[in-house]
Amino acid sequence: MGQQLRWIVEAYRGMYVHATAFKVQVSGDVGAPKQMWRYTVAIGRNADHTDWEYGPEADFPSYLTRKAAEQAALEIGKRVIDVIQDLG
């Protein structure tokens, strides 16, 4: 049974952060979890996730839960928006 992706969209400083988390298989040390969560994040000027102006981007760390990966994606997206707004 496949996992279902869900997009989270959050408004921030006149732009929108679009984030989704997904499971990945990891090969790690003995006792480490075999499945972890990663995310993809994109930035747009409206809430429609098909109209990205920046992204998608992903980081390399893995997270133990979907919620943790989603929160990391939102935080990174907000940092990107801060840079865009502060430069503009």
C-alpha positions as CSV (number, residue, x, y, z in Angstrom):
1,M,0.0,0.0,0.0
2,G,1.5,3.3,-1.1
3,Q,1.8,6.4,1.1
4,Q,-0.4,9.3,0.4
5,L,1.3,12.7,0.0
6,R,-0.3,15.7,1.5
7,W,0.7,19.3,0.9
8,I,0.7,21.8,3.7
9,V,0.5,25.4,2.7
10,E,1.2,28.2,5.1
11,A,1.0,31.9,4.5
12,Y,4.0,33.9,5.7
13,R,5.0,37.6,4.9
14,G,2.8,37.8,1.8
15,M,4.1,34.5,0.3
16,Y,3.3,30.9,0.8
17,V,5.4,27.9,1.9
18,H,4.4,24.6,0.3
19,A,5.6,21.5,2.1
20,T,5.2,17.7,1.9
21,A,6.9,14.9,3.8
22,F,7.5,11.4,2.5
23,K,9.0,8.1,3.9
24,V,12.3,6.8,2.7
25,Q,14.2,3.6,3.3
26,V,17.5,4.2,5.0
27,S,20.4,1.9,5.6
28,G,22.0,2.8,8.9
29,D,23.6,1.4,12.0
30,V,22.3,-1.6,13.8
31,G,19.2,-0.5,15.8
32,A,18.5,2.5,13.7
33,P,15.1,2.9,12.2
34,K,14.7,1.5,8.7
35,Q,12.2,4.1,7.6
36,M,12.6,7.8,8.1
37,W,10.8,11.0,6.8
38,R,12.2,13.6,4.5
39,Y,10.6,16.7,3.0
40,T,10.3,18.8,-0.1
41,V,9.6,22.5,0.2
42,A,8.7,25.2,-2.3
43,I,7.9,28.9,-2.1
44,G,5.2,30.7,-4.1
45,R,3.4,34.0,-4.3
46,N,0.0,32.3,-4.0
47,A,-1.6,29.4,-2.3
48,D,-1.8,27.2,-5.4
49,H,1.0,24.7,-5.2
50,T,1.2,24.4,-9.0
51,D,2.5,28.0,-9.2
52,W,5.9,27.8,-7.4
53,E,8.4,30.5,-8.0
54,Y,11.1,28.9,-5.9
55,G,11.7,25.2,-5.2
56,P,11.2,22.4,-4.8
57,E,14.1,21.8,-2.5
58,A,14.9,19.1,0.0
59,D,17.4,18.6,2.7
60,F,19.4,15.5,3.5
61,P,18.6,14.9,7.1
62,S,15.9,12.4,7.9
63,Y,13.2,12.8,10.6
64,L,11.6,10.2,12.8
65,T,8.0,11.4,12.2
66,R,6.0,13.0,9.4
67,K,5.1,15.9,11.6
68,A,8.8,16.6,12.4
69,A,9.7,16.6,8.7
70,E,6.7,18.9,7.8
71,Q,7.7,21.4,10.6
72,A,11.3,21.4,9.3
73,A,10.1,22.1,5.8
74,L,7.9,25.0,7.0
75,E,10.7,26.5,9.0
76,I,13.1,26.3,6.1
77,G,10.5,27.8,3.8
78,K,10.0,30.8,6.1
79,R,13.7,31.4,6.3
80,V,13.9,31.5,2.5
81,I,11.0,34.0,2.5
82,D,12.8,36.1,5.1
83,V,15.8,36.3,2.8
84,I,13.7,37.1,-0.3
85,Q,11.7,39.8,1.5
86,D,14.8,41.3,3.2
87,L,16.7,41.5,-0.1
88,G,13.7,42.9,-2.1
